[in-house]
Amino acid sequence: MITLQFFHFSISVFHIFFVPLQRNRPIQKIMAKVYVFLADGFEDVEALIPIDVLRRGGVEVVTVSTTEFPLVESAHGVNIEADIQFDQGDYSDADLLMLPGGMPGASNLFEHEGVCKAVCDQAAAGKKVAAICAAPAVVLAQLGVLNGKKATCYPGFEKSLAETGATYTGDLVTVDGNITTGEGPAAAFPYAYELLAQLVDKDTSDQIAEGMRFKHLMA
């Protein structure tokens, strides 16, 4: 009987002191995951600025080589070693798939069957896809992903948007549902901050922008 009473007493103490502590533990945020597809001829800043900004904001960014080698050469001759090669990835866990522009980088992405399938699957699932510069027109528009949506791209490529059912905005950055598009190299920063706001939150994006002195630049 004494043992049973002690048992009940112990359980009560546990619930009083320990259960509230467990309930009050902060919930760990699950880090968003982004895959950036890199093809030979990608525009340097359109890939590297968003990668930098998103990683500063706590997003897991995985760079993916779509060539047969880990090294990918940018449009301006900069060699980047990607985190993985395309066949090593499982893109079903992506919160965002991102396509830099540049030529022939965008064309090389469009010619990659695996990239096209991953982008189409991502868009069909209502998950986030982002492309900048030539990539909205050369890749997304040709895949039908922009049909009925507003989008921007590098000037001179807008005809491809209209021909595939998209509305060209001419803005630096355009968001329509799960699709985010950017105009070109100068749009890389606002494009990156917009994506960070979507994946984490606006406060974090604003803090990163302030810390990088972007807001001072635009004042």
Backbone hydrogen bonds in HBPLUS format (Angstrom, degrees):
<---DONOR---> <-ACCEPTOR-->    atom                        ^
c    i                          cat <-CA-CA->   ^        H-A-AA   ^      H-
h    n   atom  resd res      DA  || num        DHA   H-A  angle D-A-AA Bond
n    s   type  num  typ     dist DA aas  dist angle  dist       angle   num
A0005-GLN N   A0001-MET O   2.95 MM   4  6.23 157.4  2.00 149.6 155.4     1
A0006-PHE N   A0002-ILE O   2.93 MM   4  6.15 156.4  1.98 148.0 154.6     2
A0007-PHE N   A0003-THR O   2.93 MM   4  6.19 147.4  2.04 144.3 153.7     3
A0008-HIS N   A0004-LEU O   3.03 MM   4  6.36 159.8  2.07 150.0 154.0     4
A0009-PHE N   A0005-GLN O   2.92 MM   4  6.15 153.6  1.99 145.8 153.8     5
A0010-SER N   A0006-PHE O   2.87 MM   4  6.10 153.2  1.94 146.1 152.9     6
A0011-ILE N   A0007-PHE O   3.03 MM   4  6.33 158.5  2.08 151.1 156.2     7
A0012-SER N   A0008-HIS O   3.04 MM   4  6.25 157.7  2.09 145.8 151.7     8
A0013-VAL N   A0009-PHE O   3.01 MM   4  6.28 159.3  2.05 150.3 155.4     9
A0014-PHE N   A0010-SER O   3.00 MM   4  6.23 155.9  2.06 146.7 153.4    10
A0015-HIS N   A0011-ILE O   3.03 MM   4  6.33 159.8  2.07 151.3 155.7    11
A0016-ILE N   A0012-SER O   2.97 MM   4  6.18 152.3  2.05 148.7 156.7    12
A0017-PHE N   A0013-VAL O   2.98 MM   4  6.09 166.9  2.00 155.6 157.8    13
A0018-PHE N   A0014-PHE O   2.82 MM   4  5.32 152.1  1.89 141.0 150.5    14
A0019-VAL N   A0014-PHE O   3.38 MM   5  6.79 149.0  2.48 147.3 153.5    15
A0021-LEU N   A0018-PHE O   3.10 MM   3  5.17 118.1  2.50  97.5 112.8    16
A0022-GLN N   A0018-PHE O   3.10 MM   4  6.45 152.6  2.17 152.3 159.6    17
A0023-ARG N   A0019-VAL O   2.98 MM   4  6.27 156.4  2.04 153.6 160.5    18
A0024-ASN N   A0020-PRO O   2.99 MM   4  6.14 143.4  2.13 143.7 152.6    19
A0025-ARG N   A0022-GLN O   3.31 MM   3  5.37 162.5  2.34 102.4 107.4    20
A0060-GLU N   A0032-ALA O   2.92 MM  28  6.05 156.5  1.98 171.8 167.7    21
A0095-ASP N   A0033-LYS O   2.84 MM  62  5.31 160.1  1.88 147.5 154.1    22
A0096-LEU N   A0033-LYS O   3.31 MM  63  6.71 141.7  2.46 152.6 155.0    23
A0034-VAL N   A0060-GLU O   2.81 MM  26  6.14 159.0  1.85 166.8 172.6    24
A0062-VAL N   A0034-VAL O   2.76 MM  28  6.11 166.8  1.78 163.9 168.2    25
A0035-TYR N   A0096-LEU O   3.11 MM  61  6.58 158.2  2.16 159.6 164.6    26
A0098-MET N   A0035-TYR O   2.90 MM  63  6.18 163.4  1.93 166.6 168.6    27
A0036-VAL N   A0062-VAL O   2.91 MM  26  6.23 160.1  1.95 152.8 156.7    28
A0064-VAL N   A0036-VAL O   2.82 MM  28  5.85 160.7  1.86 166.7 160.4    29
A0037-PHE N   A0098-MET O   3.11 MM  61  6.42 159.2  2.15 176.7 175.0    30
A0038-LEU N   A0064-VAL O   2.80 MM  26  5.79 165.8  1.82 171.1 167.4    31
A0066-THR N   A0038-LEU O   2.96 MM  28  5.94 154.0  2.03 172.1 163.8    32
A0042-PHE N   A0039-ALA O   3.09 MM   3  5.82 126.5  2.39 154.7 152.9    33
A0041-GLY N   A0073-GLU O   2.76 MM  32  6.16 165.8  1.78 160.3 165.3    34
A0105-GLY N   A0041-GLY O   3.09 MM  64  3.99 135.0  2.31 107.0  95.8    35
A0075-ALA N   A0042-PHE O   2.73 MM  33  5.30 154.8  1.79 149.6 144.6    36
A0043-GLU N   A0101-GLY O   2.95 MM  58  5.55 153.4  2.02 120.7 122.6    37
A0047-ALA N   A0044-ASP O   3.17 MM   3  5.62 149.1  2.27 108.7 117.4    38
A0048-LEU N   A0044-ASP O   2.94 MM   4  6.10 176.6  1.94 164.3 163.3    39
A0049-ILE N   A0045-VAL O   3.08 MM   4  5.36 156.8  2.14 126.6 133.8    40
A0051-ILE N   A0047-ALA O   3.19 MM   4  6.31 157.0  2.24 145.4 152.5    41
A0052-ASP N   A0048-LEU O   2.92 MM   4  6.00 165.4  1.94 148.6 152.5    42
A0053-VAL N   A0049-ILE O   2.92 MM   4  6.12 173.2  1.92 162.4 163.4    43
A0054-LEU N   A0050-PRO O   2.92 MM   4  5.90 168.5  1.93 150.3 154.0    44
A0055-ARG N   A0051-ILE O   3.04 MM   4  6.13 159.8  2.08 148.4 154.2    45
A0056-ARG N   A0052-ASP O   2.98 MM   4  6.18 154.5  2.04 149.5 156.9    46
A0057-GLY N   A0053-VAL O   3.10 MM   4  6.35 139.4  2.28 140.0 150.9    47
A0057-GLY N   A0054-LEU O   3.11 MM   3  5.03 124.6  2.43  91.3 105.8    48
A0059-VAL N   A0054-LEU O   2.97 MM   5  5.32 162.1  2.01 152.1 147.8    49
A0058-GLY N   A0055-ARG O   3.10 MM   3  5.14 164.6  2.12 106.6 109.7    50
A0083-ASP N   A0063-THR O   3.03 MM  20  5.13 122.1  2.38 112.6 127.1    51
A0084-ILE N   A0063-THR O   3.13 MM  21  6.54 157.1  2.19 160.2 167.4    52
A0065-SER N   A0084-ILE O   2.89 MM  19  6.31 167.2  1.90 155.9 158.2    53
A0086-PHE N   A0065-SER O   2.91 MM  21  5.77 141.0  2.06 175.0 163.3    54
A0082-ALA N   A0070-PRO O   2.98 MM  12  5.42 171.1  1.99 145.0 142.1    55
A0072-VAL N   A0080-ILE O   2.79 MM   8  5.26 157.9  1.84 145.8 152.9    56
A0080-ILE N   A0072-VAL O   2.83 MM   8  5.26 168.1  1.84 153.2 155.9    57
A0074-SER N   A0078-VAL O   2.83 MM   4  5.11 165.0  1.85 139.8 144.8    58
A0077-GLY N   A0074-SER O   3.18 MM   3  5.22 158.4  2.23 113.2 110.5    59
A0088-GLN N   A0085-GLN O   2.86 MM   3  5.56 158.6  1.90 126.6 133.9    60
A0089-GLY N   A0086-PHE O   3.09 MM   3  5.70 169.4  2.10 122.4 125.6    61
A0094-ALA N   A0091-TYR O   3.25 MM   3  5.38 162.5  2.28 110.8 111.8    62
A0097-LEU N   A0128-LYS O   3.17 MM  31  6.59 149.0  2.27 135.8 142.5    63
A0130-ALA N   A0097-LEU O   2.90 MM  33  6.28 158.1  1.94 162.9 166.2    64
A0099-LEU N   A0130-ALA O   2.83 MM  31  6.20 150.4  1.91 145.1 154.9    65
A0132-ILE N   A0099-LEU O   3.26 MM  33  6.71 143.0  2.41 168.3 176.7    66
A0106-ALA N   A0102-GLY O   2.80 MM   4  5.85 164.9  1.82 156.7 156.0    67
A0108-ASN N   A0104-PRO O   2.86 MM   4  6.07 155.9  1.92 158.6 166.2    68
A0109-LEU N   A0105-GLY O   2.98 MM   4  6.30 146.8  2.09 147.2 156.3    69
A0110-PHE N   A0106-ALA O   3.04 MM   4  6.37 158.4  2.09 148.8 154.3    70
A0111-GLU N   A0107-SER O   3.02 MM   4  6.26 140.0  2.18 142.3 153.0    71
A0112-HIS N   A0109-LEU O   3.03 MM   3  5.24 158.1  2.08 107.0 113.9    72
A0116-CYS N   A0112-HIS O   3.09 MM   4  6.39 168.6  2.11 159.9 162.9    73
A0117-LYS N   A0113-GLU O   2.97 MM   4  6.23 158.5  2.01 152.4 158.1    74
A0118-ALA N   A0114-GLY O   2.93 MM   4  6.11 163.9  1.95 149.8 154.5    75
A0119-VAL N   A0115-VAL O   2.91 MM   4  6.11 162.4  1.94 156.8 161.2    76
A0120-CYS N   A0116-CYS O   3.00 MM   4  6.13 164.3  2.03 147.2 151.8    77
A0121-ASP N   A0117-LYS O   2.88 MM   4  6.03 163.7  1.91 153.4 157.9    78
A0122-GLN N   A0118-ALA O   2.96 MM   4  6.05 158.8  2.00 144.5 150.7    79
A0123-ALA N   A0119-VAL O   2.94 MM   4  6.13 166.5  1.96 153.7 157.0    80
A0124-ALA N   A0120-CYS O   2.88 MM   4  5.97 160.9  1.92 148.4 154.3    81
A0125-ALA N   A0121-ASP O   3.05 MM   4  6.18 139.0  2.22 141.0 150.8    82
A0127-LYS N   A0122-GLN O   2.99 MM   5  5.33 152.1  2.07 167.6 158.6    83
A0126-GLY N   A0123-ALA O   2.92 MM   3  5.10 158.1  1.97 108.1 114.3    84
A0129-VAL N   A0178-ASN O   2.98 MM  49  6.37 155.1  2.04 161.9 165.3    85
A0180-THR N   A0129-VAL O   3.00 MM  51  6.43 160.2  2.04 155.4 161.6    86
A0131-ALA N   A0180-THR O   3.03 MM  49  6.60 149.1  2.12 154.0 163.5    87
A0182-GLY N   A0131-ALA O   2.97 MM  51  6.43 139.7  2.14 137.4 147.2    88
A0135-ALA N   A0132-ILE O   3.18 MM   3  5.50 142.0  2.33 136.0 127.6    89
A0133-CYS N   A0182-GLY O   2.92 MM  49  6.01 147.4  2.02 125.5 134.6    90
A0154-TYR N   A0133-CYS O   3.01 MM  21  4.52 155.5  2.07 111.1 111.7    91
A0137-ALA N   A0134-ALA O   3.12 MM   3  5.65 120.4  2.49 113.2 126.1    92
A0138-VAL N   A0134-ALA O   2.82 MM   4  5.83 175.4  1.82 165.9 167.0    93
A0139-VAL N   A0135-ALA O   2.87 MM   4  5.18 153.5  1.94 132.7 139.6    94
A0140-LEU N   A0135-ALA O   3.21 MM   5  6.69 151.2  2.30 152.3 159.3    95
A0141-ALA N   A0136-PRO O   2.75 MM   5  6.00 150.9  1.83 155.7 165.5    96
A0143-LEU N   A0139-VAL O   3.08 MM   4  6.26 135.5  2.28 148.0 160.3    97
A0143-LEU N   A0140-LEU O   3.17 MM   3  5.19 132.5  2.41  96.0 108.8    98
A0145-VAL N   A0140-LEU O   3.07 MM   5  5.25 140.1  2.23 161.3 154.5    99
A0144-GLY N   A0141-ALA O   3.05 MM   3  5.20 157.2  2.10 104.7 111.9   100
A0147-ASN N   A0144-GLY O   3.43 MM   3  5.45 165.6  2.45 103.5 107.5   101
A0149-LYS N   A0146-LEU O   2.91 MM   3  5.17 160.2  1.95 138.8 135.6   102
A0148-GLY N   A0165-GLY O   2.68 MM  17  5.47 164.1  1.70 128.0 132.5   103
A0167-THR N   A0149-LYS O   2.83 MM  18  6.15 160.2  1.87 147.8 153.0   104
A0151-ALA N   A0167-THR O   2.88 MM  16  6.11 156.1  1.94 159.5 158.8   105
A0169-THR N   A0151-ALA O   2.91 MM  18  5.90 150.4  2.00 146.4 152.5   106
A0157-PHE N   A0154-TYR O   3.04 MM   3  5.91 159.4  2.08 150.5 154.2   107
A0160-SER N   A0157-PHE O   3.10 MM   3  5.90 141.0  2.26 121.2 128.7   108
A0161-LEU N   A0158-GLU O   2.98 MM   3  5.19 128.6  2.26 100.5 114.2   109
A0162-ALA N   A0158-GLU O   3.23 MM   4  6.69 160.2  2.27 156.3 159.3   110
A0163-GLU N   A0159-LYS O   2.98 MM   4  6.21 159.4  2.02 152.3 158.3   111
A0164-THR N   A0161-LEU O   3.14 MM   3  5.39 144.9  2.26 103.1 113.3   112
A0166-ALA N   A0161-LEU O   2.89 MM   5  4.95 160.5  1.92 149.6 143.2   113
A0165-GLY N   A0162-ALA O   3.30 MM   3  5.37 165.5  2.32 110.1 109.3   114
A0183-GLU N   A0172-LEU O   2.85 MM  11  4.97 146.1  1.96 147.1 147.1   115
A0174-THR N   A0181-THR O   2.91 MM   7  5.33 161.3  1.94 151.9 156.2   116
A0181-THR N   A0174-THR O   2.88 MM   7  5.33 164.0  1.91 155.9 161.4   117
A0176-ASP N   A0179-ILE O   2.91 MM   3  5.39 170.1  1.92 163.5 166.8   118
A0179-ILE N   A0176-ASP O   3.16 MM   3  5.39 166.7  2.17 124.4 125.8   119
A0187-ALA N   A0184-GLY O   2.87 MM   3  5.33 142.9  2.01 116.0 127.6   120
A0188-ALA N   A0185-PRO O   3.07 MM   3  5.37 165.1  2.09 113.1 117.2   121
A0191-TYR N   A0187-ALA O   2.89 MM   4  5.82 159.5  1.93 160.3 167.2   122
A0192-ALA N   A0188-ALA O   2.97 MM   4  5.97 151.3  2.05 136.1 143.8   123
A0193-TYR N   A0189-PHE O   2.93 MM   4  6.22 162.5  1.96 161.1 165.6   124
A0194-GLU N   A0190-PRO O   2.95 MM   4  6.06 151.6  2.04 142.8 150.5   125
A0195-LEU N   A0191-TYR O   3.09 MM   4  6.35 157.5  2.15 145.8 151.4   126
A0196-LEU N   A0192-ALA O   2.94 MM   4  6.21 154.6  2.00 148.2 155.5   127
A0197-ALA N   A0193-TYR O   2.97 MM   4  6.15 155.3  2.04 143.9 150.2   128
A0198-GLN N   A0194-GLU O   3.08 MM   4  6.37 148.7  2.18 143.6 152.0   129
A0199-LEU N   A0195-LEU O   2.94 MM   4  6.16 156.8  1.99 150.3 156.3   130
A0200-VAL N   A0196-LEU O   2.82 MM   4  5.74 156.6  1.87 152.5 157.8   131
A0205-SER N   A0201-ASP O   3.15 MM   4  6.43 162.0  2.18 148.8 154.2   132
A0206-ASP N   A0202-LYS O   2.78 MM   4  6.00 160.9  1.82 156.0 160.8   133
A0207-GLN N   A0203-ASP O   2.91 MM   4  6.13 155.8  1.97 148.9 155.7   134
A0208-ILE N   A0204-THR O   2.97 MM   4  6.21 161.2  2.01 152.6 157.2   135
A0209-ALA N   A0205-SER O   2.93 MM   4  6.12 161.1  1.96 148.6 154.4   136
A0210-GLU N   A0206-ASP O   2.87 MM   4  6.06 154.0  1.94 145.9 152.9   137
A0211-GLY N   A0207-GLN O   2.89 MM   4  6.07 162.0  1.92 148.5 153.7   138
A0212-MET N   A0208-ILE O   2.95 MM   4  6.13 142.5  2.09 146.3 155.7   139
A0214-PHE N   A0209-ALA O   2.90 MM   5  5.21 145.6  2.02 165.5 162.5   140
A0213-ARG N   A0210-GLU O   2.98 MM   3  4.94 156.6  2.04 104.2 110.8   141
A0217-LEU N   A0213-ARG O   3.13 MM   4  6.39 152.8  2.21 141.1 148.1   142
A0218-MET N   A0214-PHE O   3.00 MM   4  6.33 149.2  2.10 149.3 157.3   143
A0219-ALA N   A0216-HIS O   3.27 MM   3  5.13 154.4  2.33  97.8 105.4   144
